[in-house]
Amino acid sequence: MAEAEELPEDTSVGIPLGPSISSGAAASDANYCYLILFNLNKKNNLGAILRSAAAFGVRLVLLVGRQGFKAFCKKSGQGVVPIENAPSVQEAVDALKARHPPGKLQVCGVEILPQAQSLHSSPFHGPTAFMVGNERGGLTREQIDHCDSFVYIPQFGGGVGSLNVACACSVVLYQFSAWASSSTKGLGFQEDERPAMAVPHGSGSFALQGPRPLPPRNDGGGESAFRVKRTRSPRSGE
């Protein structure tokens, strides 16, 4: 396998990270959100997806078969999301399901398939790991075989055939966070406090927090089911 292209560092102006945030709901009750990323070719898409993951409450991102990357937002500290590497889609799915009771975690593919449900119907049922497809080919057969359900994003007016993968992922993650926040279980922590700003500020508007806690493995197998390379964005200025 050819060495994967590394992601660029984010050199935008950032603000220091605060203390690690505490869980707002018990691990067994929270609607945890995860991402399994496989077969993405463009570093800009991967970087944008990781940024959205930090914004919309993703607890853990598993990169399948890819290790050559830099922590996104490395210098600025604009968001923190744990990233692990899994050797295969099967091992990624197994590792995430091991963190929850049997049958609790659903793997949801984002793809236009006959069995896919509209994102507008909020067809979620609890902790969910999302998989998005390749920029050109969509989900692979292997990914489809490991999904428990599928969602698609409705469009209007026939303007484009589909959304960019990073854009589509952001829409799905936002919709899941809105659904989870409307339930009593939530994402496992509270919505960030809206910044008090007299004028538009843009970058660095929200106060940043430390790494999000992960639920322990449900099968007693320890922190991870496989050897991982975990990367977190360090504090600003490091």
Protein Blocks (a to p, Z undefined) as FASTA:
>chain_A
ZZdddddddfbdcdddddddddfbdfklpccdddddehiabfklmmmmmmmmmmnopabd
cdehiabdcdehklnonacadddddfbfklmmmmmmmmpcehkaccddddddfklccfkl
opafbjcddddddfklopafklmmmpcbdcddddehilafbdcfklmmmmmmmmmmmmmm
mpmnlnoiacddddddfbdekjokaccdddddddddfklnajbfbdcdddddddehZZ
